[in-house]
Amino acid sequence: MKSLALKTVALVLAMALLLGMAGCGEKEPEFALTLTTVYNGATVSMENPIIAAYMDATDEASVVALLEEHEGRIYDYAGLKFAWEGDRSYTYKVYFAEDEHFKSAITFETSNLQLNHKGVFMPGKTYWWKVESSNGGSSMVDSFTLEPNTVRYVTFDQAKNVRDGGGWKTEDGKTVKYGMIYRGGKVNPGGGTKGLSEYDHYVFEDLLGINCEIDLRTQDADDGGQMSSVFGYDTKYVKASIQGYTYIFPDFQQDEPQKREFSPIIPESLKKIFEAMADESNYPIYYHCNAGADRTGTVAFLLNGLLGVSREDLTRDFELTSFSKYGQRSRSKIVKGAFDDSGIMQDDAGNYVAWDYMIDKMLADYGTGDGKLSSAIENYLITVCELEQSTIDQIRTIMLEG
């Protein structure tokens, strides 16, 4: 009897222990987080509404109206909110990943109860996200898909007018890849601006993974004395000074209203730039001047135009600078609600902006008879900049998909 009693007690204790362990396994976290933003797999856009309206405008009058109405206002940022309920005495880690198991998640830490999307995600991709608190609480997992082929701005504390060069469709039905090359404004201190913040470095170096910085400014003239990459000693730095627009053409010369002429260093600089772009180990690349507008816009025109992006889309990309801190850039001067036919927006002591004039001259001087802007740019790069055909072919292989 005694033996039976002992066995009974042992059995009861064992069952109690098993039930206790099961209960521990099912115990809710002390602080369960509730997401107040739930996308539930929906397709969402990261474009600012004004940027979206500009990109969707189908007639000249609408484009001009948007440029004039929003002149001086800043929209060069991405917007997508992630929010949750919680206690501000805790800190939170917000995880984003391209798989629901969060194998290669990127993480943001905050003491706020929301995080604003800053453009580090790729259009067209699906992402999963969740939140964990410093006291062990965890949220549900939510997901969303970003609308494809939209302008991808990347928002920084200090660097401005930064956007991905990808997403554009080409004349042969291909797409310029996202995440390969970025254009924007200066990233070093000087001229009344601060250097990059810790967050900026994190995004450029860890999230975008910049391997090469191409600086289009002139050494010791307007570059703040920069001689190496601000992204670290292991990031390649290419100094390739150019001037924008029609300065790139060997026969360009004018005396009025401002004396301007071709700069003989430009072909060598452009050759250096495109040879850097033909080296796959340099990607992702960030290229810039000070504003990311004129010299940067000229290189963007040559690169994406070479890849087969249409004149209309090249112009849209150029005019997007109008919605940044660096001021309006338009294809030509706006007169009484329309673009005039000069192709020159500004030609004075303050600046020279000659977008349409540059494109018309490229087609007139270097066109090959097929009417394609891409062919004219290719001809220009080969004949003026002495770029090899194999270099051009390699850039297309690296930058295009589909």
C-alpha positions in Angstrom: 0.0 0.0 0.0 2.8 2.3 0.9 4.5 1.7 -2.4 1.3 2.4 -4.3 0.8 5.6 -2.4 4.3 6.8 -3.2 3.8 5.9 -6.9 0.5 7.9 -6.9 2.1 10.9 -5.3 5.0 10.7 -7.8 2.5 10.5 -10.7 0.5 13.5 -9.5 3.7 15.6 -9.1 4.9 14.6 -12.6 1.6 15.6 -14.1 1.6 18.9 -12.2 5.1 19.6 -13.5 4.1 18.8 -17.1 1.0 21.0 -16.8 3.2 23.8 -15.4 5.7 23.5 -18.2 2.9 23.6 -20.7 1.4 26.6 -19.0 4.8 28.4 -19.2 5.1 27.7 -22.9 1.6 29.2 -23.6 2.1 32.3 -21.3 1.4 35.6 -23.0 4.3 38.2 -23.0 4.1 40.7 -20.2 3.5 43.4 -22.7 1.8 42.4 -25.9 2.2 45.1 -28.6 -0.7 46.0 -30.8 0.0 47.4 -34.2 -2.2 50.4 -35.0 -0.9 50.5 -38.6 -1.8 47.2 -40.3 -1.3 46.8 -44.1 -2.4 43.2 -44.2 -0.5 42.6 -47.5 -1.9 45.6 -49.3 0.0 47.3 -52.1 1.0 50.8 -51.0 2.9 53.7 -52.4 5.9 55.5 -50.9 5.6 58.5 -53.1 4.7 61.9 -51.7 1.3 62.9 -53.2 2.7 66.0 -54.9 5.5 63.9 -56.5 2.9 61.4 -57.6 0.7 64.1 -59.1 3.7 65.5 -61.0 4.7 62.1 -62.3 1.1 61.4 -63.4 0.6 64.8 -65.2 0.0 64.1 -68.9 -0.1 67.6 -70.3 2.3 70.6 -70.3 -0.2 72.9 -68.6 -0.5 70.5 -65.6 3.2 70.1 -65.3 3.8 73.9 -65.3 1.0 74.4 -62.8 2.6 72.0 -60.4 6.0 73.5 -60.8 4.8 77.0 -60.2 2.3 76.2 -57.4 4.9 74.3 -55.4 8.0 76.3 -56.1 10.0 76.7 -52.9 8.3 73.8 -51.2 10.1 70.6 -50.3 8.8 67.1 -51.1 12.0 65.1 -51.7 11.1 62.5 -49.1 9.2 59.2 -48.9 6.2 58.6 -46.7 4.9 55.4 -45.2 3.9 55.2 -41.5 4.3 52.3 -39.1 2.7 52.7 -35.7 1.8 50.7 -32.6 0.4 51.0 -29.1 2.9 51.0 -26.2 4.6 52.8 -23.3 7.0 55.5 -24.0 9.2 54.4 -21.1 10.3 51.5 -23.3 12.4 51.4 -26.4 11.3 49.6 -29.5 13.0 47.7 -32.3 11.2 47.7 -35.6 12.2 44.8 -38.0 11.7 44.7 -41.7 12.5 41.8 -44.0 11.9 40.4 -47.4 10.8 37.1 -45.9 8.3 36.2 -43.2 11.0 34.5 -41.1 13.1 37.7 -40.8 16.3 36.0 -41.9 18.0 39.2 -43.2 16.1 41.9 -41.4 17.0 45.5 -41.2 16.3 47.1 -37.8 15.4 50.6 -36.6 15.4 51.5 -32.9 13.2 54.2 -31.4 11.5 55.4 -28.2 8.5 56.7 -30.2 5.4 54.8 -30.9 5.7 55.1 -34.7 8.3 55.0 -37.4 8.1 56.9 -40.7 9.2 55.1 -43.8 12.3 56.8 -45.3 12.6 55.2 -48.7 15.0 52.4 -47.8 12.7 49.8 -49.3 12.5 48.8 -53.0 9.4 49.5 -55.1 7.7 46.3 -56.3 8.9 44.2 -53.4 7.0 42.6 -50.5 8.1 43.3 -46.9 7.2 41.8 -43.5 7.5 43.9 -40.4 7.1 43.5 -36.6 7.9 45.4 -33.4 9.6 44.3 -30.2 9.8 46.3 -27.0 12.7 46.4 -24.5 10.6 44.6 -21.9 10.1 41.5 -24.1 6.8 42.4 -25.7 6.3 41.5 -29.4 3.7 42.4 -32.0 2.0 40.4 -34.7 3.7 40.2 -38.1 2.3 42.4 -40.8 3.2 42.7 -44.5 2.9 45.2 -47.4 4.0 45.4 -51.0 5.4 48.6 -52.5 3.9 49.8 -55.7 6.4 49.1 -58.6 8.1 51.6 -60.9 7.7 54.7 -58.7 10.2 57.4 -57.8 12.3 56.1 -54.9 13.5 58.9 -52.7 15.8 58.1 -49.8 15.4 60.5 -46.9 18.3 61.6 -44.8 19.0 64.1 -42.0 21.6 66.1 -44.0 21.9 64.8 -47.5 19.2 66.2 -49.8 17.6 65.6 -53.2 18.7 61.9 -53.0 16.9 59.4 -55.1 17.4 56.0 -56.8 18.3 56.1 -60.4 16.2 53.0 -61.1 12.7 52.2 -62.0 12.6 53.9 -65.4 11.3 51.9 -68.4 13.4 51.9 -71.6 12.6 52.0 -75.3 13.2 48.2 -75.7 10.9 47.3 -72.8 13.6 46.8 -70.1 13.8 48.5 -66.7 16.6 50.4 -65.1 17.4 48.4 -61.9 16.7 49.9 -58.5 19.4 49.8 -55.8 22.3 50.1 -58.2 23.0 53.8 -58.5 21.9 56.9 -56.6 22.0 60.6 -57.4 21.9 63.5 -55.1 23.4 66.5 -53.3 26.6 66.9 -51.4 27.5 64.7 -48.5 30.5 66.4 -46.9 30.4 69.4 -44.6 31.0 73.0 -45.7 29.3 75.9 -47.3 27.0 76.3 -44.3 25.9 72.6 -44.2 26.7 69.9 -41.7 28.3 66.6 -42.4 26.2 63.4 -42.4 24.5 62.3 -39.2 25.0 58.9 -37.6 21.7 57.8 -39.2 22.8 59.1 -42.6 25.9 57.0 -42.4 23.9 54.0 -41.4 21.6 54.3 -44.4 24.3 55.1 -47.0 26.8 52.5 -45.7 24.8 49.7 -44.2 21.4 49.8 -45.9 22.3 51.1 -49.4 25.7 49.6 -49.2 27.5 52.4 -51.3 30.8 51.1 -52.7 31.7 54.0 -54.8 31.3 57.8 -54.5 31.6 59.8 -57.7 32.2 63.5 -57.0 31.4 65.8 -60.0 32.7 69.0 -58.4 36.0 70.8 -58.9 38.9 70.2 -56.4 39.4 73.1 -54.0 36.9 75.2 -55.9 33.4 74.2 -54.7 34.0 70.8 -53.1 34.8 71.8 -49.6 38.2 70.3 -50.0 36.9 66.7 -50.2 39.6 64.3 -51.3 38.2 60.9 -50.2 34.8 59.3 -49.7 32.8 60.3 -46.6 31.5 56.7 -46.5 34.8 55.3 -45.3 38.3 54.4 -46.4 37.1 51.2 -48.1 34.7 53.1 -50.4 36.1 54.0 -53.8 36.3 57.7 -54.5 36.2 59.1 -58.0 36.8 62.8 -58.6 35.6 63.7 -62.1 34.9 67.4 -62.5 32.4 68.5 -65.1 30.2 71.4 -66.0 26.6 70.8 -67.0 24.3 71.0 -70.0 25.8 72.3 -73.3 29.3 72.8 -71.7 29.8 69.1 -72.7 29.8 69.9 -76.4 33.2 70.7 -78.1 31.7 73.4 -80.3 29.7 75.2 -77.5 30.6 78.8 -77.2 28.5 81.9 -76.5 29.3 85.5 -75.7 25.8 86.7 -74.6 24.1 87.0 -72.2 27.0 85.3 -70.4 30.3 84.2 -71.9 30.3 80.4 -71.8 32.3 77.7 -73.7 33.2 74.1 -73.8 35.5 72.8 -71.0 38.2 70.5 -72.4 38.4 68.5 -69.2 34.8 67.2 -69.6 35.4 64.3 -72.0 38.2 62.9 -69.8 36.0 63.2 -66.7 33.0 61.6 -68.4 35.2 58.7 -69.6 36.3 58.2 -66.0 32.7 58.3 -64.8 31.4 55.8 -67.3 34.4 53.5 -66.9 33.7 53.4 -63.1 30.1 52.5 -63.9 31.2 49.6 -66.1 33.0 48.0 -63.1 30.4 45.9 -61.4 32.5 45.8 -58.2 31.8 49.6 -57.7 28.1 49.1 -57.2 26.0 50.5 -55.6 27.2 53.9 -56.7 26.4 57.4 -55.3 27.2 60.3 -57.7 26.7 63.9 -56.8 27.7 67.6 -57.2 26.5 70.1 -54.6 22.8 70.3 -55.3 22.4 67.1 -57.3 20.7 69.1 -60.0 22.9 70.5 -62.9 26.1 68.5 -63.1 24.4 65.5 -61.5 21.4 66.0 -63.8 23.7 66.0 -66.9 25.3 62.7 -65.9 21.8 61.3 -65.2 20.7 62.4 -68.7 23.7 60.7 -70.3 23.4 57.5 -68.3 19.7 56.8 -68.4 19.5 58.2 -71.9 22.1 55.8 -72.9 20.1 53.0 -71.3 17.1 53.9 -73.4 14.9 56.0 -71.1 12.6 58.3 -73.0 13.2 62.0 -73.3 9.9 62.6 -71.4 11.0 60.5 -68.4 14.6 61.9 -68.4 13.0 65.4 -68.2 10.7 64.3 -65.3 13.8 63.0 -63.4 15.5 66.3 -64.0 12.6 68.4 -62.9 12.1 66.5 -59.7 14.9 68.7 -58.2 12.2 71.4 -58.2 10.6 69.8 -55.2 13.9 69.8 -53.2 15.7 72.5 -51.2 17.8 73.3 -54.2 15.1 75.2 -56.2 13.3 75.0 -59.4 14.8 73.2 -62.4 12.6 73.1 -65.6 13.2 72.1 -69.2 12.9 75.7 -70.4 11.8 79.1 -69.1 8.1 79.3 -68.1 6.3 82.2 -69.7 2.6 82.8 -69.2 1.9 79.2 -68.0 3.9 77.4 -70.7 7.5 76.5 -71.5 9.1 78.7 -74.1 11.0 77.3 -77.1 14.5 78.5 -76.0 15.3 75.3 -74.1 17.0 77.5 -71.5 15.5 78.1 -68.1 18.3 80.4 -66.7 21.4 82.0 -68.2 22.8 84.6 -65.9 25.6 85.1 -63.3 23.6 82.9 -60.9 23.4 79.8 -62.9 23.0 78.2 -66.3 20.2 75.7 -66.8 19.7 74.6 -70.4 18.0 71.2 -70.4 16.0 71.1 -73.6 18.8 73.0 -75.4 21.2 70.2 -74.4 18.9 67.4 -75.6 18.1 69.1 -78.9 21.8 69.7 -79.6 22.7 66.1 -78.7 20.1 64.9 -81.2 21.2 67.4 -83.9 24.9 66.9 -83.6 25.3 63.3 -82.7 22.1 61.6 -84.0 22.7 58.5 -86.1 19.6 58.7 -88.3 17.4 56.3 -86.3 15.9 59.1 -84.3 16.8 57.5 -81.0 18.3 59.7 -78.2 20.1 56.6 -76.9 22.0 56.2 -80.2 23.0 59.9 -80.2 24.3 59.7 -76.6 26.2 56.5 -77.5 27.7 58.2 -80.5 28.7 61.2 -78.4 30.4 59.1 -75.7 32.3 57.1 -78.3 33.4 60.0 -80.5 33.9 62.8 -78.0 34.8 60.9 -74.8 36.6 58.0 -76.5 34.6 55.4 -74.6 34.9 51.8 -75.8 31.8 50.1 -77.1 32.5 47.2 -74.7 32.3 49.7 -71.8 28.9 50.9 -72.9 27.7 47.3 -73.4 28.9 46.4 -69.9 27.0 49.3 -68.3 23.8 48.2 -70.0 24.3 44.6 -68.8 24.8 45.8 -65.3 22.0 48.3 -65.1 19.1 46.8 -67.1 16.7 44.0 -66.4 13.8 42.4 -68.1 
